[in-house]
Amino acid sequence: MLTILSRIIHYGFKNFWRNGLLSTAMIAIMTLSLLVFSGLIIANVATDRTISFLKDKIDISVYFKNTASEDSILNIKSALDGLPEVKSVEYISSDKALEIFKAEHADDPTITKSLAQLSKNPFQATLNIKAYSPEQYVKIDNYLKADNLTQYIDSVSFAKNQVVIERLTTIINGVNRVGLALTIILSLIAGLVVFNTVRLAIYSNRDEIGVMRLVGASNIFVRGPYLVEGIIGGFFSAILSTIFLALATAAIPLFFSASAYMDISLPGFSLTNYIYSNLFTIFFYQLLFGIGVSTVSSFIAVRRYLKT
């Protein structure tokens, strides 16, 4: 069995080098496909960071009537903390809200004088609520409309933030759908390239295959080298695409300051640092994608054009 396997691998490499032009074309297209695949991975990470950043900026604020006691507000806060949709609830008393406002406008003498002339605190006690996902704010808003809560609540900022929340939800769903569609299309293109490459290799070696059939070669021995040829193409494509990605990552900031732009757009995220720190992980994903697509495509081509 080991002898048969070693011979299959040997003939697979032999076919790969002998069909130099076809193998080169396959590797070139597969490399481009894997570069696009890597771009999708990086774009997905950047999108996730952007969405997470936006999610942290979105919340709804509940403003309470001046007649609402602090105990009542804290009871509502505890009830909200128990909801599965609620990630966090921050309570800001009217006095604390006034202190925050004073600190933010300490350099503005006009506002400072105006506040000094006020006879009472104009700020309301508030609860700032964050949900786990944007679409859950609707449920939280409906919960706050209950009759036993409206007697304490003056207003809820959900209506003001609803447009932003709905747009963010649409963006998240749209990005996920586009990413899935591109991955499927990319897999089909790469698979078609490998399929045609193996088909042409089978056609160019049809006389040799006929001789192998005549001398009693098994199906595994006849078909195996073409499967190995596809795997080799996927392996080399993954290596080349990773090298190109690393070189492009080093070169782009020199010409376009892309990394600096990403650092500004996404706080705490550097495109260059992410790629270099996850280069082996990206290579592993490319290797799985490349070998997976090439193996499946080679298998289909061999089953179709090397029938028993």
Helices and strands as residue ranges (DSSP letters): H 2-18, H 20-57, E 60-64, H 70-81, E 86-92, H 94-104, H 109-116, E 126-131, G 134-136, H 137-144, H 147-150, E 153-156, H 158-204, H 206-214, H 219-256, H 258-265, H 271-277, H 279-305
